[in-house]
Structures are given as structure tokens and as C-alpha cells.
Amino acid sequence: MPNRIIISECVFGGRYVTTFEPRSISWPSMEFRSYAEAKGCAEARHKAHGWPIEDRTQEGGAI
């Protein structure tokens, strides 16, 4: 079970990645075209499971 959710910028630029830590096959990282989509995914998981969100982007800061 993940301990936290991390939103970060994709290394290739222009995309955002939502990662569940610690990583596992059952909770893979997810890539999104926009920050809003990545944040929406993270917030939905947070609401459903209570996992804290760590935003490592320049878009939103800590949540």
C-alpha cells in the first residue's frame, strides 16, 4: 500500500507524472498531459485512501 503520492514534472518536459511511493506493480506511475490532470488523479487517490500528496512541481507546491 503506498505511503504517499508524488506529483512531478516528466523528465522529457511538457508532461506530469503522478507516482505512488513506495513503487509497486499494483500502483504504477501515471503520466498526464497537464498539471490539472495529474493533480486531479492525486487528489482522487488522496480522497479515497488518505495518502498524503507531495507536489514537487513549480505549479502547486506542497499540498
ZADO-1210 file (C-alpha; in nm, 4 decimals, padded with zeros to 6 digits):
<atoms>
<atom x="00.0000" y="00.0000" z="00.0000" code="MET" pos="1"/>
<atom x="00.1507" y="00.3383" z="-00.0943" code="PRO" pos="2"/>
<atom x="00.2591" y="00.5760" z="00.1818" code="ASN" pos="3"/>
<atom x="00.2416" y="00.8910" z="-00.0306" code="ARG" pos="4"/>
<atom x="00.1607" y="01.0343" z="-00.3715" code="ILE" pos="5"/>
<atom x="00.4170" y="01.2443" z="-00.5597" code="ILE" pos="6"/>
<atom x="00.3381" y="01.4822" z="-00.8457" code="ILE" pos="7"/>
<atom x="00.6446" y="01.5721" z="-01.0526" code="SER" pos="8"/>
<atom x="00.7366" y="01.7073" z="-01.3928" code="GLU" pos="9"/>
<atom x="00.8276" y="01.4465" z="-01.6538" code="CYS" pos="10"/>
<atom x="01.1967" y="01.4412" z="-01.7456" code="VAL" pos="11"/>
<atom x="01.1049" y="01.4803" z="-02.1137" code="PHE" pos="12"/>
<atom x="00.9122" y="01.8023" z="-02.0439" code="GLY" pos="13"/>
<atom x="00.5594" y="01.9138" z="-02.1064" code="GLY" pos="14"/>
<atom x="00.4025" y="01.6315" z="-01.9049" code="ARG" pos="15"/>
<atom x="00.3447" y="01.5474" z="-01.5402" code="TYR" pos="16"/>
<atom x="00.3817" y="01.2204" z="-01.3518" code="VAL" pos="17"/>
<atom x="00.1838" y="01.1006" z="-01.0520" code="THR" pos="18"/>
<atom x="00.3813" y="00.8376" z="-00.8604" code="THR" pos="19"/>
<atom x="00.2737" y="00.6232" z="-00.5673" code="PHE" pos="20"/>
<atom x="00.5569" y="00.5585" z="-00.3177" code="GLU" pos="21"/>
<atom x="00.6867" y="00.3071" z="-00.2474" code="PRO" pos="22"/>
<atom x="00.6511" y="00.1949" z="-00.6087" code="ARG" pos="23"/>
<atom x="00.4840" y="-00.1345" z="-00.6906" code="SER" pos="24"/>
<atom x="00.3325" y="-00.3158" z="-00.9854" code="ILE" pos="25"/>
<atom x="-00.0164" y="-00.2717" z="-00.8427" code="SER" pos="26"/>
<atom x="00.0305" y="00.1093" z="-00.8179" code="TRP" pos="27"/>
<atom x="00.2248" y="00.2174" z="-01.1322" code="PRO" pos="28"/>
<atom x="00.3258" y="00.5755" z="-01.2081" code="SER" pos="29"/>
<atom x="00.0793" y="00.7595" z="-01.4301" code="MET" pos="30"/>
<atom x="00.1705" y="01.0237" z="-01.6900" code="GLU" pos="31"/>
<atom x="-00.0568" y="01.3185" z="-01.7770" code="PHE" pos="32"/>
<atom x="-00.0512" y="01.5961" z="-02.0364" code="ARG" pos="33"/>
<atom x="-00.1453" y="01.8682" z="-01.7900" code="SER" pos="34"/>
<atom x="-00.0773" y="01.9561" z="-01.4291" code="TYR" pos="35"/>
<atom x="-00.4534" y="01.9722" z="-01.3631" code="ALA" pos="36"/>
<atom x="-00.4968" y="01.6085" z="-01.4718" code="GLU" pos="37"/>
<atom x="-00.2055" y="01.4896" z="-01.2565" code="ALA" pos="38"/>
<atom x="-00.3312" y="01.6855" z="-00.9564" code="LYS" pos="39"/>
<atom x="-00.6866" y="01.5564" z="-01.0105" code="GLY" pos="40"/>
<atom x="-00.5626" y="01.1974" z="-01.0060" code="CYS" pos="41"/>
<atom x="-00.3579" y="01.2575" z="-00.6909" code="ALA" pos="42"/>
<atom x="-00.6474" y="01.4301" z="-00.5152" code="GLU" pos="43"/>
<atom x="-00.8880" y="01.1480" z="-00.6043" code="ALA" pos="44"/>
<atom x="-00.6493" y="00.8882" z="-00.4566" code="ARG" pos="45"/>
<atom x="-00.5956" y="01.1105" z="-00.1525" code="HIS" pos="46"/>
<atom x="-00.9698" y="01.1416" z="-00.1008" code="LYS" pos="47"/>
<atom x="-01.0256" y="00.7661" z="-00.1425" code="ALA" pos="48"/>
<atom x="-00.7288" y="00.6405" z="00.0614" code="HIS" pos="49"/>
<atom x="-00.5970" y="00.9314" z="00.2687" code="GLY" pos="50"/>
<atom x="-00.2420" y="00.9127" z="00.1333" code="TRP" pos="51"/>
<atom x="-00.0568" y="01.2459" z="00.1601" code="PRO" pos="52"/>
<atom x="00.0336" y="01.4334" z="-00.1589" code="ILE" pos="53"/>
<atom x="00.3798" y="01.5773" z="-00.2203" code="GLU" pos="54"/>
<atom x="00.3851" y="01.8224" z="-00.5114" code="ASP" pos="55"/>
<atom x="00.7389" y="01.8590" z="-00.6499" code="ARG" pos="56"/>
<atom x="00.6409" y="02.0828" z="-00.9393" code="THR" pos="57"/>
<atom x="00.6647" y="02.4596" z="-00.9758" code="GLN" pos="58"/>
<atom x="00.2871" y="02.4619" z="-01.0323" code="GLU" pos="59"/>
<atom x="00.1446" y="02.3966" z="-00.6893" code="GLY" pos="60"/>
<atom x="00.3948" y="02.3495" z="-00.4076" code="GLY" pos="61"/>
<atom x="00.3081" y="02.1307" z="-00.1086" code="ALA" pos="62"/>
<atom x="-00.0491" y="02.0090" z="-00.0766" code="ILE" pos="63"/>
</atoms>
